Amino acid sequence: MATTTHREIRIDRSLCMGSGQCCWYAPNTFGQDDETIAIVIDPAGDPDDAIEAAADGCPTQAISIVANGAR
């Protein structure tokens, strides 16, 4: 039986400055709300490496990816 690790993408709204870098790296995963703060629109919208690049490329490090265990 294969194991799959599920993840949660978190955005710290107090840190997000609305640069839009996450939307550039992973446009199917991230968007921006009316205040130009990052939001997750689809946690599985882009490949894992694109989502990780978005988190790594965030200028304020407002995005974190948390593993939720294995299934």
C-alpha positions in Angstrom: 0.0 0.0 0.0 1.4 3.4 -1.0 1.5 6.2 1.5 0.5 9.8 0.6 1.4 12.8 2.6 -1.2 15.5 2.7 -0.3 19.1 3.1 -1.8 22.3 4.3 -0.8 25.6 2.7 -1.0 28.4 5.2 -0.8 32.1 4.6 0.0 34.5 7.4 -2.2 37.5 6.5 -0.3 39.8 8.8 3.0 39.1 6.8 1.6 39.1 3.3 2.4 42.4 1.4 0.5 41.5 -1.7 3.5 41.3 -4.1 1.8 38.5 -6.2 4.9 36.4 -6.4 2.9 33.3 -5.3 0.5 33.9 -8.2 3.3 34.1 -10.6 4.9 30.8 -9.4 1.7 28.9 -8.9 -1.2 30.7 -10.6 -3.7 27.8 -10.2 -3.0 27.5 -6.5 -2.8 31.1 -5.3 -4.8 34.2 -5.9 -5.4 37.5 -4.1 -8.4 38.8 -2.3 -9.9 42.3 -2.5 -7.1 43.6 -0.2 -4.5 42.0 -2.5 -3.6 39.5 0.3 -2.7 36.0 -0.9 -5.3 33.3 -0.7 -5.2 29.6 -1.6 -7.7 29.0 -4.4 -6.8 25.3 -5.0 -4.2 23.5 -2.8 -3.6 21.0 -5.6 -3.8 23.5 -8.5 -0.1 23.3 -9.5 2.7 20.7 -9.2 4.4 20.4 -5.8 7.6 22.0 -7.0 5.7 25.2 -8.2 3.9 25.5 -4.9 7.2 25.1 -3.0 8.8 27.7 -5.3 5.9 30.1 -4.5 6.5 29.6 -0.7 10.3 30.0 -1.1 9.9 33.0 -3.3 7.5 34.9 -1.0 9.4 38.1 -0.1 7.9 38.1 3.5 7.9 34.3 4.0 4.1 34.6 4.6 3.5 31.1 3.0 4.1 27.9 4.8 3.5 24.3 3.8 2.7 21.9 6.6 2.6 18.1 6.2 -0.5 16.6 7.8 0.7 13.0 8.2 0.4 10.0 6.0 -2.5 8.0 4.7 
